[in-house]
Amino acid sequence: MISFKINDQEVEAREGWTVLETAKEYGIRIPTLCYHEAVSTSGACRLCVVEVKEGNWSKVVISCMYPVREGLNVFTDSERVKNVRRWILEMLLAQCPASGEIKKLAAEYGVTATRFGLKNKEEECLLCGLCVKVCREVVGVSAITTIGRGVHKTIGAPYGKPAEACVACGSCVTVCPTGAMRTRLDRVRGGDHHKPLAAPHV
């Protein structure tokens, strides 16, 4: 076991655990959007930042991918962390302003507006890729993918055509952190969109 501290509290973690996994084990909240235990991590949203101190140095890292080691002291809600999260939440408000979950998280940090320009007032999608991963890694059908690049990147069926592989399991809707997949599911399922969703199994 690896011993270190989170918010000055002594904790233990298994070899290979991340800071986020350890925090969850101890019931210490770190806000996340793109993280889900069922799929591989990517650090896409950056919201799970923490401040790691070791000796005389400190840095801000994403906790979902940062491995634990002896002697660390991790701070999950320092002023430095709060400032970074506020900046990230401003960007998220600009990227997906229609998401109630984003607005709720932003309000927790006193962020009610964004200085960044809105591209689409109706957008909810974070482009975190959770729906793509759960379809590929858990369901095993790859009926969802990312389409395009950069500012034109979006989520949909492979090649933009109705996905015959979709089994209507609802897993993508379940893991979606912003609610965007509720409106995108018909686009993915195409001609099969009247088929009722099965109970999600994630």
N, CA, C and O of each residue as an XYZ file, in Angstrom:
808
protein
N       0.831     -1.197      0.000
C       0.000      0.000      0.000
C       0.875      1.260      0.000
O       1.968      1.272      0.567
N       0.379      2.306     -0.640
C       1.096      3.574     -0.729
C       0.434      4.578      0.210
O      -0.779      4.781      0.154
N       1.222      5.195      1.059
C       0.702      6.166      2.026
C       0.996      7.592      1.560
O       2.121      7.908      1.172
N      -0.008      8.431      1.601
C       0.174      9.853      1.310
C      -0.976     10.615      1.967
O      -1.717     10.027      2.755
N      -1.145     11.878      1.675
C      -2.190     12.680      2.313
C      -3.100     13.324      1.274
O      -2.666     13.714      0.190
N      -4.359     13.421      1.636
C      -5.317     14.218      0.874
C      -5.917     15.216      1.842
O      -6.561     14.838      2.820
N      -5.704     16.484      1.567
C      -6.166     17.558      2.462
C      -5.659     17.336      3.889
O      -6.399     17.509      4.857
N      -4.388     16.950      4.001
C      -3.705     16.697      5.278
C      -4.217     15.453      6.007
O      -3.811     15.191      7.139
N      -5.095     14.692      5.374
C      -5.597     13.442      5.956
C      -4.767     12.273      5.427
O      -4.568     12.145      4.219
N      -4.288     11.429      6.327
C      -3.515     10.261      5.933
C      -4.415      9.258      5.203
O      -5.481      8.893      5.697
N      -3.974      8.823      4.030
C      -4.731      7.840      3.254
C      -3.769      6.776      2.732
O      -2.552      6.962      2.723
N      -4.344      5.662      2.299
C      -3.564      4.597      1.686
C      -4.188      4.203      0.358
O      -5.409      4.201      0.206
N      -3.342      3.875     -0.592
C      -3.822      3.489     -1.921
C      -3.028      2.296     -2.426
O      -1.885      2.074     -2.025
N      -3.648      1.540     -3.305
C      -2.951      0.415     -3.915
C      -2.068      0.903     -5.062
O      -2.335      1.940     -5.669
N      -1.040      0.158     -5.340
C      -0.170      0.468     -6.463
C      -0.987      0.571     -7.749
O      -1.780     -0.319     -8.056
N      -0.797      1.649     -8.496
C      -1.521      1.836     -9.752
C      -2.766      2.691     -9.634
O      -3.335      3.091    -10.650
N      -3.207      2.983     -8.401
C      -4.376      3.848     -8.224
C      -4.017      5.283     -8.588
O      -2.858      5.690     -8.510
N      -5.028      6.033     -8.984
C      -4.855      7.461     -9.222
C      -5.322      8.226     -7.983
O      -5.919      7.662     -7.067
N      -5.033      9.518     -7.986
C      -5.488     10.379     -6.889
C      -7.014     10.354     -6.797
O      -7.570     10.281     -5.701
N      -7.690     10.415     -7.942
C      -9.148     10.416     -7.946
C      -9.715      9.122     -7.377
O     -10.651      9.153     -6.578
N      -9.161      7.994     -7.780
C      -9.633      6.703     -7.273
C      -9.475      6.616     -5.760
O     -10.353      6.101     -5.067
N      -8.364      7.115     -5.255
C      -8.123      7.096     -3.814
C      -9.105      8.011     -3.091
O      -9.649      7.644     -2.050
N      -9.330      9.199     -3.643
C     -10.278     10.141     -3.036
C     -11.672      9.530     -2.959
O     -12.363      9.669     -1.949
N     -12.083      8.854     -4.030
C     -13.392      8.206     -4.033
C     -13.472      7.121     -2.961
O     -14.507      6.957     -2.314
N     -12.384      6.386     -2.775
C     -12.336      5.324     -1.772
C     -12.573      5.881     -0.363
O     -13.136      5.202      0.495
N     -12.139      7.116     -0.137
C     -12.271      7.747      1.179
C     -13.457      8.719      1.256
O     -13.618      9.422      2.254
N     -14.268      8.757      0.228
C     -15.439      9.624      0.244
C     -15.117     11.103      0.127
O     -15.901     11.949      0.556
N     -13.965     11.417     -0.452
C     -13.549     12.810     -0.636
C     -13.967     13.258     -2.031
O     -13.531     12.683     -3.029
N     -14.801     14.274     -2.100
C     -15.371     14.691     -3.382
C     -14.392     15.497     -4.223
O     -13.793     16.464     -3.751
N     -14.244     15.089     -5.453
C     -13.548     15.852     -6.484
C     -14.498     15.896     -7.675
O     -14.867     14.841     -8.193
N     -14.908     17.083     -8.126
C     -15.879     17.150     -9.226
C     -15.316     16.576    -10.523
O     -14.162     16.821    -10.875
N     -16.140     15.817    -11.220
C     -15.738     15.236    -12.504
C     -16.908     15.322    -13.484
O     -18.067     15.442    -13.089
N     -16.575     15.257    -14.756
C     -17.594     15.177    -15.803
C     -17.278     14.034    -16.765
O     -18.160     13.249    -17.113
N     -16.022     13.941    -17.193
C     -15.680     12.953    -18.221
C     -15.210     11.623    -17.648
O     -14.797     10.742    -18.402
N     -15.266     11.459    -16.315
C     -14.786     10.228    -15.687
C     -15.943      9.267    -15.409
O     -17.007      9.675    -14.945
N     -15.714      7.980    -15.703
C     -16.661      6.931    -15.326
C     -15.872      5.652    -15.088
O     -14.997      5.293    -15.877
N     -16.188      4.969    -13.993
C     -15.435      3.774    -13.592
C     -15.478      2.664    -14.638
O     -14.583      1.820    -14.684
N     -16.511      2.659    -15.476
C     -16.697      1.557    -16.418
C     -15.800      1.634    -17.650
O     -15.651      0.646    -18.369
N     -15.200      2.805    -17.900
C     -14.409      2.965    -19.124
C     -13.040      3.569    -18.825
O     -12.787      4.028    -17.711
N     -12.166      3.565    -19.819
C     -10.830      4.124    -19.662
C     -10.898      5.641    -19.491
O     -11.832      6.287    -19.965
N      -9.908      6.195    -18.815
C      -9.893      7.633    -18.552
C      -9.176      8.394    -19.660
O      -8.303      7.857    -20.342
N      -9.566      9.658    -19.822
C      -8.943     10.479    -20.866
C      -8.569     11.872    -20.373
O      -7.759     12.546    -21.008
N      -9.137     12.315    -19.262
C      -8.842     13.653    -18.757
C      -9.361     14.759    -19.650
O      -8.788     15.848    -19.686
N     -10.423     14.498    -20.363
C     -10.926     15.440    -21.371
C     -11.458     16.744    -20.785
O     -11.228     17.808    -21.361
N     -12.160     16.690    -19.659
C     -12.813     17.903    -19.158
C     -11.914     18.734    -18.253
O     -12.146     19.934    -18.100
N     -10.896     18.133    -17.650
C      -9.922     18.795    -16.776
C     -10.517     19.311    -15.472
O      -9.811     19.950    -14.692
N     -11.790     19.052    -15.217
C     -12.436     19.623    -14.036
C     -11.938     19.003    -12.730
O     -12.062     19.619    -11.671
N     -11.385     17.812    -12.790
C     -10.964     17.104    -11.574
C      -9.580     17.531    -11.104
O      -8.895     16.763    -10.427
N      -9.159     18.742    -11.451
C      -7.835     19.211    -11.048
C      -7.689     19.258     -9.529
O      -8.645     19.537     -8.806
N      -6.481     18.981     -9.065
C      -6.118     19.094     -7.648
C      -4.722     19.700     -7.599
O      -4.013     19.750     -8.604
N      -4.344     20.158     -6.416
C      -2.993     20.677     -6.225
C      -2.171     19.634     -5.486
O      -2.548     19.186     -4.404
N      -1.057     19.253     -6.070
C      -0.174     18.249     -5.483
C       1.069     18.942     -4.937
O       1.756     19.674     -5.650
N       1.343     18.696     -3.665
C       2.528     19.277     -3.036
C       3.468     18.168     -2.589
O       3.046     17.156     -2.029
N       4.745     18.384     -2.850
C       5.769     17.447     -2.422
C       7.025     18.244     -2.122
O       7.632     18.820     -3.025
N       7.411     18.278     -0.869
C       8.549     19.096     -0.488
C       8.256     20.572     -0.675
O       7.262     21.081     -0.158
N       9.120     21.263     -1.415
C       8.966     22.707     -1.610
C       8.254     23.089     -2.906
O       8.138     24.273     -3.225
N       7.774     22.088     -3.657
C       7.124     22.433     -4.906
C       5.660     21.976     -4.914
O       5.271     21.091     -4.151
N       4.881     22.575     -5.762
C       3.488     22.163     -5.938
C       3.083     22.405     -7.378
O       3.647     23.263     -8.058
N       2.105     21.645     -7.837
C       1.593     21.847     -9.195
C       0.141     21.389     -9.251
O      -0.304     20.598     -8.420
N      -0.588     21.893    -10.237
C      -1.979     21.511    -10.452
C      -2.012     20.408    -11.506
O      -1.450     20.554    -12.591
N      -2.676     19.303    -11.172
C      -2.733     18.149    -12.075
C      -4.175     17.652    -12.162
O      -5.014     18.012    -11.337
N      -4.453     16.821    -13.171
C      -5.783     16.208    -13.254
C      -5.747     14.902    -12.461
O      -4.941     14.015    -12.741
N      -6.620     14.801    -11.483
C      -6.572     13.697    -10.521
C      -6.968     12.351    -11.115
O      -6.581     11.312    -10.582
N      -7.729     12.345    -12.207
C      -8.183     11.075    -12.785
C      -7.061     10.304    -13.466
O      -7.206      9.115    -13.752
N      -5.919     10.991    -13.733
C      -4.813     10.331    -14.424
C      -3.498     10.413    -13.657
O      -2.485      9.863    -14.090
N      -3.517     11.098    -12.521
C      -2.270     11.285    -11.776
C      -2.050     10.133    -10.806
O      -2.857      9.936     -9.898
N      -0.974      9.365    -10.978
C      -0.731      8.216    -10.102
C      -0.261      8.643     -8.715
O       0.457      9.632     -8.573
N      -0.665      7.901     -7.706
C      -0.260      8.219     -6.339
C       1.156      7.720     -6.080
O       1.637      6.790     -6.727
N       1.806      8.361     -5.120
C       3.102      7.869     -4.655
C       3.353      8.367     -3.236
O       2.712      9.309     -2.768
N       4.282      7.727     -2.574
C       4.590      8.051     -1.183
C       4.963      9.528     -1.015
O       5.675     10.108     -1.836
N       4.458     10.116      0.077
C       4.882     11.455      0.464
C       4.124     12.612     -0.136
O       4.376     13.762      0.225
N       3.209     12.346     -1.035
C       2.430     13.433     -1.631
C       1.448     14.011     -0.614
O       0.995     13.312      0.292
N       1.127     15.280     -0.774
C       0.011     15.884     -0.054
C      -0.862     16.543     -1.111
O      -0.441     17.497     -1.765
N      -2.060     16.039     -1.274
C      -2.964     16.501     -2.332
C      -4.046     17.382     -1.726
O      -4.659     17.031     -0.718
N      -4.271     18.524     -2.350
C      -5.320     19.433     -1.889
C      -6.397     19.536     -2.970
O      -6.132     19.933     -4.104
N      -7.608     19.168     -2.586
C      -8.691     19.069     -3.559
C      -9.487     20.359     -3.721
O     -10.276     20.486     -4.658
N      -9.288     21.317     -2.818
C     -10.128     22.516     -2.870
C      -9.357     23.765     -2.449
O      -9.928     24.675     -1.848
N      -8.066     23.811     -2.761
C      -7.263     24.990     -2.422
C      -7.689     26.170     -3.284
O      -8.412     25.996     -4.265
N      -7.250     27.353     -2.926
C      -7.625     28.540     -3.698
C      -7.103     28.443     -5.128
O      -7.762     28.881     -6.071
N      -5.926     27.870     -5.277
C      -5.352     27.686     -6.610
C      -6.219     26.752     -7.445
O      -6.459     27.007     -8.625
N      -6.688     25.674     -6.829
C      -7.564     24.716     -7.509
C      -8.892     25.372     -7.882
O      -9.392     25.188     -8.991
N      -9.455     26.132     -6.955
C     -10.729     26.803     -7.215
C     -10.611     27.755     -8.400
O     -11.515     27.827     -9.232
N      -9.508     28.479     -8.478
C      -9.312     29.422     -9.588
C      -9.250     28.697    -10.925
O      -9.843     29.149    -11.904
N      -8.534     27.574    -10.973
C      -8.442     26.797    -12.205
C      -9.812     26.250    -12.589
O     -10.204     26.305    -13.755
N     -10.537     25.722    -11.608
C     -11.877     25.172    -11.901
C     -12.822     26.246    -12.403
O     -13.621     25.990    -13.304
N     -12.749     27.438    -11.840
C     -13.618     28.522    -12.314
C     -13.322     28.845    -13.775
O     -14.238     29.072    -14.566
N     -12.052     28.865    -14.124
C     -11.652     29.136    -15.508
C     -12.162     28.036    -16.440
O     -12.671     28.319    -17.524
N     -12.021     26.773    -16.004
C     -12.505     25.640    -16.800
C     -14.018     25.711    -16.963
O     -14.535     25.481    -18.056
N     -14.729     26.027    -15.889
C     -16.186     26.090    -15.944
C     -16.674     27.224    -16.842
O     -17.722     27.102    -17.475
N     -15.930     28.318    -16.903
C     -16.286     29.384    -17.843
C     -16.204     28.873    -19.282
O     -17.074     29.155    -20.106
N     -15.152     28.124    -19.566
C     -15.009     27.563    -20.916
C     -16.119     26.559    -21.215
O     -16.639     26.512    -22.330
N     -16.481     25.754    -20.208
C     -17.542     24.767    -20.407
C     -18.893     25.433    -20.610
O     -19.717     24.948    -21.385
N     -19.125     26.539    -19.919
C     -20.377     27.280    -20.113
C     -20.478     27.811    -21.536
O     -21.570     27.889    -22.100
N     -19.339     28.174    -22.114
C     -19.331     28.659    -23.496
C     -19.496     27.508    -24.476
O     -20.123     27.662    -25.524
N     -18.931     26.352    -24.133
C     -18.984     25.203    -25.037
C     -20.344     24.526    -25.051
O     -20.852     24.158    -26.110
N     -20.938     24.360    -23.854
C     -22.259     23.709    -23.793
C     -23.183     24.476    -22.844
O     -23.495     24.001    -21.752
N     -23.614     25.664    -23.269
C     -24.414     26.554    -22.422
C     -25.802     26.039    -22.088
O     -26.425     26.525    -21.143
N     -26.306     25.060    -22.846
C     -27.659     24.552    -22.606
C     -27.682     23.429    -21.561
O     -28.757     22.945    -21.205
N     -26.530     23.018    -21.075
C     -26.470     21.916    -20.118
C     -26.772     22.374    -18.696
O     -26.075     23.229    -18.149
N     -27.801     21.808    -18.111
C     -28.150     22.127    -16.736
C     -27.091     21.678    -15.749
O     -26.865     22.341    -14.737
N     -26.433     20.552    -16.032
C     -25.399     20.035    -15.140
C     -24.196     20.979    -15.104
O     -23.627     21.225    -14.040
N     -23.816     21.501    -16.259
C     -22.705     22.449    -16.307
C     -23.056     23.714    -15.529
O     -22.234     24.226    -14.769
N     -24.259     24.209    -15.714
C     -24.698     25.412    -15.003
C     -24.696     25.187    -13.496
O     -24.312     26.069    -12.729
N     -25.127     24.003    -13.081
C     -25.169     23.672    -11.652
C     -23.772     23.642    -11.055
O     -23.540     24.206     -9.985
N     -22.838     22.987    -11.738
C     -21.462     22.930    -11.263
C     -20.832     24.323    -11.238
O     -20.133     24.680    -10.290
N     -21.083     25.096    -12.274
C     -20.524     26.445    -12.354
C     -21.023     27.304    -11.194
O     -20.255     28.063    -10.602
N     -22.307     27.181    -10.874
C     -22.892     27.964     -9.779
C     -22.230     27.644     -8.441
O     -22.111     28.519     -7.583
N     -21.797     26.392     -8.259
C     -21.108     26.000     -7.022
C     -19.842     26.818     -6.810
O     -19.429     27.051     -5.674
N     -19.231     27.251     -7.901
C     -17.986     28.016     -7.826
C     -18.207     29.499     -8.120
O     -17.258     30.243     -8.366
N     -19.466     29.914     -8.091
C     -19.790     31.320     -8.288
C     -19.681     31.792     -9.723
O     -19.620     32.993     -9.986
N     -19.658     30.844    -10.653
C     -19.550     31.201    -12.068
C     -20.946     31.193    -12.689
O     -21.554     30.133    -12.840
N     -21.443     32.351    -13.041
C     -22.784     32.459    -13.617
C     -22.767     32.976    -15.053
O     -23.797     32.990    -15.727
N     -21.595     33.399    -15.515
C     -21.458     33.903    -16.884
C     -20.072     33.527    -17.391
O     -19.206     33.113    -16.620
N     -19.876     33.675    -18.686
C     -18.585     33.347    -19.287
C     -18.078     34.487    -20.150
O     -18.851     35.164    -20.828
N     -16.771     34.689    -20.117
C     -16.168     35.727    -20.958
C     -15.870     35.212    -22.360
O     -15.498     35.976    -23.250
N     -16.039     33.893    -22.546
C     -15.771     33.287    -23.842
C     -17.026     33.333    -24.714
O     -18.143     33.279    -24.200
N     -16.848     33.429    -25.992
C     -17.978     33.533    -26.910
C     -18.753     32.231    -27.056
O     -18.167     31.149    -27.104
N     -20.085     32.346    -27.127
C     -20.936     31.175    -27.318
C     -21.043     30.861    -28.802
O     -21.307     31.749    -29.613
N     -20.839     29.606    -29.153
C     -20.940     29.204    -30.551
C     -22.331     28.694    -30.892
O     -22.814     28.871    -32.010
N     -22.979     28.051    -29.901
C     -24.314     27.501    -30.121
C     -25.052     27.484    -28.793
O     -24.709     26.705    -27.904
N     -26.058     28.333    -28.649
C     -26.781     28.453    -27.386
C     -27.548     27.190    -27.012
O     -27.921     27.012    -25.852
N     -27.784     26.316    -27.983
C     -28.538     25.085    -27.728
C     -27.629     23.886    -27.433
O     -28.116     22.787    -27.168
N     -26.329     24.097    -27.480
C     -25.398     22.975    -27.327
C     -25.323     22.470    -25.890
O     -25.217     23.252    -24.945
N     -25.380     21.129    -25.743
C     -25.215     20.489    -24.438
C     -23.981     19.594    -24.384
O     -23.509     19.259    -23.298
N     -23.461     19.208    -25.532
C     -22.404     18.197    -25.587
C     -21.044     18.748    -25.200
O     -20.597     19.777    -25.705
N     -20.409     18.039    -24.297
C     -19.085     18.382    -23.795
C     -17.977     17.815    -24.674
O     -16.821     18.222    -24.554
N     -18.320     16.878    -25.556
C     -17.343     16.151    -26.373
C     -16.350     15.397    -25.499
O     -15.173     15.285    -25.842
N     -16.828     14.878    -24.368
C     -15.959     14.153    -23.446
C     -15.636     12.748    -23.933
O     -14.637     12.160    -23.518
N     -16.484     12.204    -24.818
C     -16.230     10.887    -25.385
C     -16.705      9.712    -24.551
O     -16.446      8.565    -24.915
N     -17.395      9.961    -23.437
C     -17.877      8.852    -22.608
C     -18.836      7.944    -23.369
O     -18.779      6.722    -23.234
N     -19.709      8.535    -24.159
C     -20.680      7.736    -24.913
C     -19.971      6.825    -25.918
O     -20.359      5.672    -26.110
N     -18.925      7.362    -26.554
C     -18.153      6.580    -27.522
C     -17.458      5.421    -26.823
O     -17.468      4.292    -27.313
N     -16.855      5.710    -25.676
C     -16.112      4.687    -24.947
C     -17.014      3.586    -24.406
O     -16.683      2.405    -24.517
N     -18.148      3.959    -23.822
C     -19.017      2.926    -23.238
C     -19.594      2.033    -24.320
O     -19.798      0.839    -24.101
N     -19.859      2.606    -25.488
C     -20.381      1.810    -26.602
C     -19.328      0.824    -27.110
O     -19.640     -0.318    -27.448
N     -18.074      1.287    -27.157
C     -16.991      0.443    -27.656
C     -16.461     -0.514    -26.585
O     -16.301     -1.708    -26.842
N     -16.189      0.009    -25.389
C     -15.496     -0.780    -24.368
C     -16.414     -1.669    -23.534
O     -15.994     -2.732    -23.077
N     -17.653     -1.247    -23.332
C     -18.575     -2.016    -22.484
C     -19.594     -2.786    -23.324
O     -19.750     -3.996    -23.162
N     -20.284     -2.082    -24.219
C     -21.302     -2.735    -25.049
C     -20.655     -3.545    -26.164
O     -21.136     -4.619    -26.526
N     -19.556     -3.020    -26.705
C     -18.792     -3.755    -27.700
C     -19.314     -3.665    -29.123
O     -19.094     -4.578    -29.919
N     -20.012     -2.565    -29.462
C     -20.561     -2.462    -30.814
C     -20.067     -1.248    -31.607
O     -20.203     -1.232    -32.831
N     -19.508     -0.247    -30.959
C     -18.978      0.946    -31.639
C     -20.000      1.608    -32.555
O     -19.705      1.922    -33.708
N     -21.197      1.814    -32.031
C     -22.248      2.469    -32.816
C     -22.162      3.988    -32.749
O     -22.890      4.682    -33.460
N     -21.282      4.511    -31.904
C     -21.112      5.956    -31.728
C     -19.647      6.299    -31.945
O     -18.763      5.524    -31.580
N     -19.387      7.462    -32.540
C     -18.002      7.886    -32.751
C     -17.941      9.405    -32.777
O     -18.968     10.083    -32.797
N     -16.721      9.927    -32.775
C     -16.541     11.362    -32.979
C     -16.389     11.600    -34.475
O     -15.723     10.835    -35.172
N     -17.011     12.662    -34.954
C     -16.996     13.000    -36.374
C     -16.353     14.375    -36.533
O     -16.685     15.303    -35.795
N     -15.446     14.512    -37.480
C     -14.792     15.784    -37.730
C     -13.660     16.065    -36.751
O     -13.346     15.243    -35.890
N     -13.056     17.235    -36.897
C     -11.938     17.634    -36.057
C     -12.063     19.076    -35.617
O     -12.808     19.858    -36.207
N     -11.325     19.422    -34.574
C     -11.280     20.805    -34.105
C     -12.659     21.347    -33.766
O     -13.448     20.690    -33.086
N     -12.941     22.554    -34.249
C     -14.207     23.212    -33.946
C     -15.388     22.521    -34.628
O     -16.541     22.775    -34.280
N     -15.103     21.651    -35.598
C     -16.171     20.949    -36.316
C     -16.450     19.564    -35.723
O     -17.293     18.827    -36.234
N     -15.757     19.221    -34.671
C     -15.905     17.910    -34.050
C     -17.282     17.763    -33.411
O     -17.772     18.682    -32.756
N     -17.906     16.593    -33.608
C     -19.215     16.320    -33.024
C     -19.341     14.823    -32.744
O     -18.462     14.035    -33.093
N     -20.446     14.451    -32.110
C     -20.704     13.054    -31.775
C     -21.839     12.529    -32.643
O     -22.857     13.201    -32.809
N     -21.671     11.336    -33.197
C     -22.729     10.765    -34.021
C     -22.414      9.345    -34.427
O     -21.519      8.715    -33.865
N     -23.141      8.844    -35.392
C     -22.909      7.489    -35.895
C     -21.699      7.500    -36.822
O     -21.412      8.521    -37.447
N     -20.989      6.381    -36.920
C     -19.834      6.311    -37.825
C     -20.197      6.738    -39.254
O     -21.206      6.302    -39.808
N     -19.367      7.588    -39.830
C     -19.553      8.102    -41.196
C     -20.847      8.910    -41.353
O     -21.285      9.191    -42.469
N     -21.453      9.281    -40.209
C     -22.663     10.097    -40.258
C     -23.896      9.376    -40.758
O     -24.897     10.007    -41.098
N     -23.826      8.038    -40.806
C     -24.966      7.247    -41.282
C     -25.619      6.512    -40.112
O     -24.941      6.210    -39.130
N     -26.922      6.218    -40.190
C     -27.606      5.484    -39.114
C     -26.841      4.218    -38.734
O     -26.418      3.448    -39.597
N     -26.671      4.020    -37.424
C     -25.865      2.902    -36.941
C     -26.704      1.642    -36.766
O     -27.480      1.523    -35.818
N     -26.538      0.712    -37.688
C     -27.248     -0.562    -37.590
C     -26.779     -1.349    -36.360
O     -27.503     -2.202    -35.847
N     -25.555     -1.051    -35.894
C     -24.991     -1.789    -34.760
C     -25.622     -1.406    -33.427
O     -25.480     -2.137    -32.447
N     -26.324     -0.261    -33.374
C     -26.920      0.194    -32.110
C     -27.934     -0.824    -31.599
O     -28.858     -1.214    -32.313
N     -27.743     -1.252    -30.335
C     -28.642     -2.242    -29.736
C     -29.657     -1.602    -28.801
O     -30.373     -2.303    -28.087
N     -29.722     -0.286    -28.803
C     -30.699      0.459    -27.996
C     -30.615      0.119    -26.518
O     -31.640     -0.016    -25.849
N     -29.386     -0.022    -26.002
C     -29.214     -0.396    -24.593
C     -29.343      0.795    -23.655
O     -29.631      0.616    -22.472
N     -29.133      2.016    -24.164
C     -29.254      3.210    -23.330
C     -28.019      3.538    -22.508
O     -28.039      4.484    -21.720
N     -26.942      2.774    -22.674
C     -25.729      3.010    -21.885
C     -25.142      4.393    -22.143
O     -24.659      5.047    -21.219
N     -25.182      4.840    -23.393
C     -24.630      6.145    -23.742
C     -25.380      7.272    -23.042
O     -24.776      8.260    -22.624
N     -26.687      7.126    -22.916
C     -27.500      8.131    -22.231
C     -27.179      8.134    -20.740
O     -27.132      9.188    -20.105
N     -26.959      6.943    -20.193
C     -26.693      6.807    -18.760
C     -25.380      7.473    -18.355
O     -25.322      8.131    -17.316
N     -24.331      7.315    -19.154
C     -23.028      7.861    -18.768
C     -22.829      9.313    -19.179
O     -21.900      9.964    -18.702
N     -23.674      9.827    -20.046
C     -23.525     11.205    -20.527
C     -23.646     12.192    -19.357
O     -24.679     12.213    -18.689
N     -22.619     13.009    -19.095
C     -22.650     13.897    -17.930
C     -23.460     15.171    -18.116
O     -23.751     15.859    -17.137
N     -23.829     15.500    -19.343
C     -24.522     16.762    -19.598
C     -25.952     16.596    -20.096
O     -26.679     17.581    -20.220
N     -26.366     15.360    -20.384
C     -27.707     15.130    -20.913
C     -27.804     15.243    -22.418
O     -28.890     15.116    -22.984
N     -26.671     15.482    -23.077
C     -26.687     15.703    -24.527
C     -27.130     14.475    -25.318
O     -27.765     14.615    -26.363
N     -26.804     13.270    -24.836
C     -27.132     12.071    -25.612
C     -28.629     11.799    -25.701
O     -29.063     11.027    -26.557
N     -29.412     12.407    -24.849
C     -30.868     12.227    -24.942
C     -31.384     12.724    -26.287
O     -32.305     12.144    -26.862
N     -30.784     13.801    -26.782
C     -31.238     14.376    -28.055
C     -30.450     13.847    -29.245
O     -30.893     13.986    -30.385
N     -29.286     13.241    -29.000
C     -28.468     12.740    -30.098
C     -28.726     11.274    -30.421
O     -28.278     10.778    -31.455
N     -29.440     10.584    -29.552
C     -29.611      9.149    -29.717
C     -30.354      8.799    -31.005
O     -29.980      7.849    -31.691
N     -31.392      9.548    -31.340
C     -32.137      9.277    -32.575
C     -31.244      9.421    -33.802
O     -31.401      8.691    -34.781
N     -30.308     10.363    -33.746
C     -29.390     10.581    -34.852
C     -28.482      9.364    -35.051
O     -28.150      8.997    -36.178
N     -28.095      8.758    -33.946
C     -27.227      7.583    -33.999
C     -28.008      6.364    -34.481
O     -27.512      5.587    -35.297
N     -29.222      6.200    -33.979
C     -30.012      4.995    -34.263
C     -30.673      5.030    -35.627
O     -31.024      3.986    -36.178
N     -30.843      6.217    -36.171
C     -31.387      6.341    -37.522
C     -32.768      5.755    -37.649
O     -33.662      6.090    -36.872
N     -32.955      4.883    -38.618
C     -34.263      4.304    -38.908
C     -34.812      3.437    -37.800
O     -35.987      3.070    -37.824
N     -33.971      3.099    -36.820
C     -34.404      2.232    -35.722
C     -34.833      3.023    -34.501
O     -34.975      2.463    -33.414
N     -35.046      4.356    -34.677
C     -35.228      5.206    -33.514
C     -36.558      5.012    -32.800
O     -36.738      5.543    -31.704
N     -37.497      4.268    -33.384
C     -38.755      4.026    -32.687
C     -38.670      2.809    -31.769
O     -39.578      2.552    -30.977
N     -37.586      2.075    -31.881
C     -37.385      0.912    -31.011
C     -37.157      1.390    -29.588
O     -36.296      2.243    -29.372
N     -37.899      0.871    -28.595
C     -37.733      1.347    -27.222
C     -36.373      0.995    -26.666
O     -35.778     -0.023    -27.020
N     -35.881      1.875    -25.770
C     -34.586      1.646    -25.135
C     -34.686      0.535    -24.110
O     -35.666      0.434    -23.372
N     -33.665     -0.290    -24.076
C     -33.570     -1.300    -23.037
C     -33.071     -0.660    -21.760
O     -32.605      0.480    -21.781
N     -33.161     -1.367    -20.653
C     -32.674     -0.843    -19.382
C     -31.159     -0.720    -19.453
O     -30.476     -1.680    -19.810
N     -30.618      0.472    -19.110
C     -29.163      0.647    -19.151
C     -28.469     -0.332    -18.236
O     -28.993     -0.667    -17.173
N     -27.280     -0.804    -18.636
C     -26.593     -1.795    -17.838
C     -25.213     -1.351    -17.370
O     -24.416     -2.172    -16.916
N     -24.931     -0.066    -17.476
C     -23.622      0.424    -17.051
C     -23.630      0.691    -15.560
O     -22.616      1.111    -15.002
